[in-house]
């Protein structure tokens, strides 16, 4: 797990996948290790889908960060 602020201004699309403290799950993480809103109930399928979407959003944000760094260094 990592914190959404690690992505700076490029983390906006990743925020919906973060828990209440801003931590984003990665493959191998378990939902119980996070601080979720009490209204969210996870099952294995929903969790897997959430993590997959979080990974895709994170990869895109990291790609944008990398592009920004190349253009601004």
C-alpha positions in Angstrom: 0.0 0.0 0.0 1.1 3.5 -0.6 -0.3 7.0 0.1 -2.1 8.9 -2.7 -0.1 12.0 -1.9 3.0 10.2 -3.4 1.5 11.1 -6.8 1.2 14.8 -6.0 -1.1 16.7 -8.3 -1.4 13.7 -10.6 -3.1 11.5 -8.0 -6.6 12.8 -8.6 -7.9 9.8 -10.5 -6.4 7.5 -7.8 -8.1 9.2 -4.9 -11.4 7.3 -5.3 -9.5 4.0 -4.7 -7.9 5.3 -1.4 -9.1 4.5 2.0 -10.1 7.2 4.5 -6.5 8.0 5.4 -5.4 8.1 1.7 -3.8 4.7 1.4 -4.2 2.9 -1.9 -4.3 -0.9 -2.1 -1.9 -2.9 -4.3 -2.0 -6.5 -5.3 -1.6 -8.7 -2.3 -3.1 -6.3 0.2 -6.1 -7.3 2.2 -9.1 -5.0 2.7 -8.9 -5.3 6.4 -5.5 -3.6 6.5 -7.2 -0.3 5.4 -9.5 2.2 7.0 -12.7 2.1 4.9 -16.0 3.9 5.4 -18.2 1.6 7.5 -20.8 1.5 4.7 -18.3 -0.3 2.4 -18.6 -4.1 2.6 -16.0 -6.1 0.7 -16.1 -9.5 -0.7 -13.3 -11.2 -2.7 -14.6 -10.3 -6.1 -15.4 -6.7 -5.3 -12.0 -6.3 -3.6 -10.1 -7.8 -6.6 -12.0 -5.4 -9.0 -11.2 -2.5 -6.7 -7.5 -3.3 -6.6 -7.3 -3.9 -10.4 -8.9 -0.5 -11.0 -6.6 1.1 -8.4 -3.5 -0.4 -10.2 -4.6 0.9 -13.6 -5.3 4.4 -12.2 -2.0 4.4 -10.4 -0.1 3.3 -13.5 -1.6 6.1 -15.5 -0.8 8.6 -12.8 2.8 7.4 -12.6 3.1 7.7 -16.4 1.9 11.3 -16.2 4.3 12.1 -13.4 7.2 10.6 -15.4 6.2 12.6 -18.5 6.0 15.8 -16.4 9.4 15.1 -14.9 11.0 14.6 -18.3 9.4 17.8 -19.6 10.4 19.9 -16.6 13.9 18.8 -15.7 
